[in-house]
């Protein structure tokens, strides 16, 4: 297939379509020596970058540490789908936060997309932002559920067009007979995530944030002042934000046990003809089905099909991502049988047990904040997390941060060696139920 495979390295990004087509990237220095600051943020993905922007806009002094390059992790490798909502089935939390709290979570799920929209527009970030997204129903009952979803969105004051598309009219949005219907949402969309991250890093720096790459935090000392050690430097901060998500590892044992790193994979075809591209996805929308082992796909700005999914909980990546993903793509679009795969890559996403983003602060160290476990829907939720964290740290009390912080998150059983296999068994059960 001659597809380019991921080659993670400390000096650059993992090989991907995004890395190849990214805008020229500033080189931020590694940390040397000692710095004192109001807030230190660990993690140069969307969580860290947007928290930094929000804090700098509020006048705080901020240092951001990234172990590799800005956007090196999931923020620069994801499917690029900007979809409304936070969490999965947030109604399950009504016994904890009440019906009004659930409604507020749903409203924040809509606000999260608007934060991205406003940031891109305000700073004119060139990231191929395109509006339009389709939920695809695998079964008739899922399509029936879309009608309820649309009704609820309208009751929340959703201002963007929604369209229910029955199976007989699906050719207007997708060139595949595999689905039982769709819901078109013009308030969600897709973009080039790495270029968004790079644009946000430039914004953060312009606002006075000190950004350091190749500066992995090696040790934390909690206290009234938090000391963050790197290989060649030290940051002394009044407040710490952990925005590492799936790459937190052992930096904080309490938090790392609550987020499970899971592999997700994407392939990108060679550029398609305009005719073929419009046949596959006539309205140039992002698309996602409803299965546990989700398929998601969209067209890039240069008319490649980007096809992703196959979330792995086992901790083992496929030896050949293109060979693993291409049959899944061809089940949806057999028209692509003779089309070359130009890129293949993967990365780790963070998943929590209840599928709600974990946004809060450590009970034992109230000057340590965190945001993680976006369950594959982090492009918008990270931007919301940045706003909520900045509000809490700067003393603003909108209520959103407190609402997320009220929801408890269990530690995955089995320790770091067994929790992935145990979750993999659990997901097999959910996939079995899809067949019933």
N, C-alpha and C positions, 0 to 999 in steps of 0.2 A: 504493500500500500504506500510505502515511502512517506508515511506520515511522520511528522516531527514529534518526538516523544518528550515528555517532561524530563528536564535535567536540572533538578534543584541545586542551587549553589549559593554560597554566601555572597558572591560578588554581584549577582544579578538576579532577575526573576526566573522562575521556572519557565521553560519554553512553552509558549502558547500563542494562539492567534492574537490575544491582547498584547502580549509582550512584543510581538513582531510589529504590531501596528500602533504602539503607544507613541504619544508625542515625545519630543525630546525631554529627557528627565533630568532635573537638577540633581547634582550629587551633594548630598548633605554630609557633613563631616562626622567622624566617629567622636564620641565623647572622650576627652582627655582632661584630667584634672577634676577639680571640685566646683560645683555650682550650687547656689542656694536659690530657691524659687518658691512661689506660692503653691503651685500644683505641678507634680510630675505625673505624666501619663506614660504608661508602658503599652506599646502597641501602635504601629503606624498604619493600621487599617481604618475602615470607616468609623468604628467606635472611637478610636483615639483621635483621629483627625477632626471629627465633628465636635467632640468634647473640647478639643483645643480651640477651635474656631469660636464656639459659643462662649468659652471662658475668656478668651482674649477680647471678644466684643464687649464683655462686661468689665474689662479693665484689669483682669488678673494676669500675673506673670506666670508663664507656662513653659515647661520643658517637656518635649516628647521624645521618647526613646524607642527606636525600632531595631530589632535584632538583625534584620536583613536589609531590604530596600522598602521604601514606602509602597504599600499595596502588594507586598510579596505574598501574603497569605490569601485567604478566601476572598478578600475585598478586591483583589486584582485578578482572580481566576474564575469567578462565579459565572452563572448563565446570563447575567446582565438583565434579569427580569425585575422590573420595578412594580410590585404588586401591592395593592391595598391590604391593610390588615396586619395585626400582630398576633402571633400565637395560633393555636389550633383549638377550636371549640372553646372559646373563652367563657361560654355560659357555665362551664363546669366549675368556675370559681365563684359563683353567686353565693355559695354558703360561707365564703371567706370575706368577700368584699361587697356583697349585696348586689341587688339588681342594678342600682344606680352605678355602682363601681364597674360592673360588667359593661354597662352602656358607655361609661367613660373610656374603658379600654377599646371598645369598638370605634369610638370617635377618634381616639389617638391613633388607631390604625389607619384612619383616613388622613389625619393630620400629617402622619409620617411621610406619605408620598408628597404632600404639599411642601414639606420642608425641603425635599430634594428639588422639587420644581422651582421654588423660590431661590434656593442657593445657586442653581445653575443659571437662572435668569439674572439674578443680581450681579453675579461675578462673570457672566458670559463664559461659562466653562464649556469648552468644545468636547463633548462626549457622546455625540450621535443620539441625543435624547429624542425618542420617537414615541408618540402616544398611540395606545391601542393594545389590548390584551384580551385573550380568549381563555376562559375556563372550558375544558372539553369534558363532556360526560362520557364515561365508558359504558354506563348502563342507563336505561330509561329512568330509574328512580333517582339517579344523580341529576338528570336534567330537570326532573320535577323539583328537586331541591334548589336548583338555580332560581326558579321562580320565587321561592321563599327568600332566597338571598337578595334578589333584586328588590323585593318588597321591603325587606329590612333596611337595605341601604337607603332607599328612598325615605323611609321613616327617620333615618338618622340625618337627613338633609343632604344626602349625596348629590352634588351638583353636576356630575358628569353623565353623559348619555350611557344607558344600559340597553342592550338588545338581546332578547332571547331568540335563538336560532334553532329551529327544529331540524331533525335529521335530514329531511328532504331538501332543505335549503343550505346544507353545510358547505356546498361547493362555493358559496359566496365568501367563505372565510378560510377554508382548508381543502386542499386537494387530496383528501383521504376519506375512504368510506368507513373507517374503523369506529366512528363515534356515534352516540345516540343524541347528540345535540350540543349546543354551546351557549355560553353567555359572553357577549362582547362588551367590554368595559373600556370606554375611552378616557377614563381617569387614571388608568394604569398604563404601563408601557415597557420600554426597554432602552438600554444604553450600553456604552462601552465602559465597563466598571473601572478598569485600570486608569483610563484617561480622566474619569471623574475623581479618583483618588489622588492622582498627580495634581489635578487642578486644585483640589482642596488643600493639599500640602502647600502649594504656592500661596494660597489665600492665608493659611495659618501663619506662614513665615512673614507675609506682608503685614500681618496684624501684630507681629512682635514675638510669635512663638519661636523658641529655639528648638530646631529639629535636628536630631542626631540619628544617623543610620549606622549599621554594623555596631550597634551598642546594646547588646543583649544584657538585660538585668540578670545578674548572677546570684545576688543575695539581697534580701530585704530585712531591714531592722525596723520593726514597728515601734511606735512611741509617740509622744507629743509632737516630735519631729520625725518623719520617716526618712531613713537613709537607704538609698537605692544604689547598690554597688554594680558597676560594670567591670569589664576586664581592665580598663585603664582609667576609670573615672568614678566619681561619686556625686550623686545628687542629694541635697538635703532639702526636703520639701515639707511644708505644713500639711499638705494633703496629697494623697496618692490615688491615682485611678488605674485600675487593672483592666485593660482592654485587649487581652490576648486571645480570648475565646478558645478555640480548639488547640491553640499553641501555648496555653498557659503552663502545661506540664507540671513540674513539681515546684513552681515558684511560690504557690500558695496551696498547700495540701487540702485545706477545707474547700476552697472553690473548685479546684481541679477535679475533686470527686463528684461534683454536681454537674459537670459537663462532659459529655462523651464525644471524643473526636471520631468522626465517621467520614469515610472517603466518598467523594462525589466526582463524576467524570464527564468530560465534554469532548466531542469531536467537531471539527469544522471542515466542510467540503471545500473543494476548489470553487472559485467564483462561478456562479450559475448564469445562464443567459437570462435576460430580462423576461423572456417568455416563460421559461421554466420556473423561475422564482415566483412570478405572479400566478402561476398555476398551483404551486405548492401553498403559498400564503398570500392570497389576493390582496388583503388589506394591510400587509406588512405588520402584523401584530405579533407580540409574544404569545406563546401558547403553552398550556400545561394541562395534563390529564389528572384524574382523581385517584389513581392507584397509590398504594403505599410505596411501591418501587416506582416512583413517579418518572414520567417522561416529560421533558420541557424542551422547547425549541423555538427558534426565531431566525430571522434573516439578519445578517450584519449589514453595515452600510455599503459594503462592496459585494453584496448579494451572495454571500456564502450561507449555507444552512449551518447553524450552530445547534447541535443536538446533544442534550445532556440528561443525566439522571443516574440510575443504577446505584443508589446510595448503599455503600458497604459498611456494615457494622462489625465486620470480623477483624478489622485492622490489617487486612491483606489486600493490596492493590492487585488488579489484573496485570498479568505480565505483558499483555499487549492490549492497551486500552482501545485502540481502533478496531481490532478484531473482536473485542468484546461488545463494543457499542454499535458497530455498523449493522449487525443483524437487527438490533432494536430499531434503528432508524429505518431500515428497509421494510419492516413490518408496517410502519406508518406511511412511508413514501417509497414504494417499490420503483417509482420513476427514477430513483437515484442509483439504481443498480450499477450503472457504468460510470458513475461520477467518482472522481478521485477524492480521497480523504487527505487533506493537506496538513491538518494539525490534530494532535491528541494530547490531552493533559488531564490532570486531576489535582485534588487538594483536599484538605480536611475542613469540614464544617463542624460546628459545635451544637450538640443536641442535649436538651434537658429532658428529664423524665416526663414532665407535664406539657412540654412543647410551648411554654410561655417564656419569652425572653427574661433572663435573670438580671434585674437592674436593682441595685441596692448598695448597702454599705455593711462592712463587717461589724457584728454586734460587739465583738471584743475590742475592736479598734475603729471607732466611729469616724476617724479621719481617713479611712481607706474605703474607697468606692469601687464599684465594678459594674461591668455590663458584658454579658456573654449569652451563649446558648440560643441562637436565633433560629435553629432548626431549618436552615436552608432558605430562610426568608429575610435575610439580614440587610438587604440593600436599603430598604426603607426603615426598618426597625433600628438600625444602627444610628441613623440620623435623628430619630426620635430619642434614642438613648442619650446621645450627646447633648441634646437640649435639656432633658430631664436631669442629667447629672450636673450640668452647669447651673441649672436653677437651684438644685439642692446645695451645691458647694458654695454658691454666692449668696445663699440665704434667702432666695426667692422661694415662695411656697405656693406653687400652682396646684399641688395635690397629686399630680401625675406620678412623681417619683415615689411618694408615700404609698400610692395605690399598688405599684409594682412591688415595692418592698414588703408589703403585707403578705404576699403570696409565698408560702414556704416551698422550698425545693429540696427534694430528698437527695441523699448521696447514693450513687449507684452502688449496688452490692458487689462484692467479689474483688474489690481492690483494682488496681490499674491493669492487672493481668487477666482477670476474669470478667470484668464488667462488659467488655465488648462482646465476647462470646455469649454471655447471658442475654444481652439485648438482642443479638442476632437471632437467638432462639425465639424471643418474644416477637420479633418482627416477622418471623416465619409463620407464627400463629395468625397474625393480622393478615398476611398475604393469603393464607388458607381461607380465612373468612371471606375474602373478596370473591372466592370461587363459588361460595354458597349462594 
